[in-house]
């Protein structure tokens, strides 16, 4: 597994877990937020690649864009009350 994929899973999962600590209520929401954080981070990474923004990179990983999209997806998921 390439290091940037591992970092994507770790950071996305950490964002989901932190969001659950802040806004979550039960174990079901933990799993939802954990997966949403990872998926949102992946979408943000893809958006950073497509847009060609090179604001803050760690290797090929667009940290800033992926983090923003991950947090937006977490807030969106919480707003939708899933």
C-alpha positions in Angstrom: 0.0 0.0 0.0 1.5 3.4 -1.0 2.1 5.7 2.0 -0.3 8.4 0.7 -3.2 5.9 0.8 -2.4 4.9 4.3 -2.2 8.6 5.3 -5.6 9.2 3.6 -7.2 6.4 5.7 -5.5 7.6 8.9 -6.3 11.3 8.5 -9.9 10.7 7.2 -10.6 8.2 10.0 -9.1 10.6 12.6 -11.3 13.4 11.4 -14.3 11.1 11.7 -13.4 10.0 15.2 -12.8 13.6 16.3 -16.1 14.6 14.9 -17.8 11.8 16.7 -16.1 12.8 20.0 -17.5 16.3 19.5 -21.0 15.7 18.0 -21.6 11.9 18.1 -24.0 10.0 20.4 -23.7 6.3 19.8 -21.5 3.6 18.2 -23.6 3.6 14.9 -22.7 7.3 14.4 -19.0 6.5 15.1 -19.0 4.1 12.1 -20.9 6.5 9.9 -18.6 9.5 10.7 -15.5 7.3 10.4 -16.4 6.2 6.9 -17.6 9.7 6.0 -14.3 11.2 7.0 -12.4 8.7 4.9 -14.7 9.1 1.9 -14.7 12.9 2.2 -10.9 12.9 2.4 -10.7 10.8 -0.7 -13.1 13.1 -2.6 -11.1 16.1 -1.5 -7.9 14.5 -2.7 -9.5 13.8 -6.1 -10.8 17.4 -6.2 -7.3 18.7 -5.4 -5.9 16.6 -8.3 -8.5 17.8 -10.8 -8.3 21.4 -9.8 -4.5 21.3 -9.7 -4.2 23.3 -6.5 -0.9 22.8 -4.8 -1.4 24.7 -1.6 -0.2 22.2 1.0 1.1 18.9 -0.2 2.7 15.9 1.5 4.0 14.0 -1.4 1.1 13.6 -3.8 -1.5 14.1 -1.0 -3.5 17.4 -1.1 -3.8 17.9 2.7 -5.7 21.2 2.7 -8.2 20.4 0.1 -8.9 16.9 1.4 -9.2 18.1 5.0 -11.7 20.8 4.1 -13.9 18.5 2.0 -13.7 15.8 4.7 -14.9 18.2 7.4 -17.6 19.6 5.1 -18.9 16.1 4.4 -18.9 15.3 8.1 -21.0 18.5 8.8 -23.3 17.6 5.9 -23.8 14.1 7.2 -24.6 15.4 10.7 -27.0 18.0 9.2 -28.8 15.3 7.3 -29.1 13.4 10.6 -28.0 10.1 9.2 
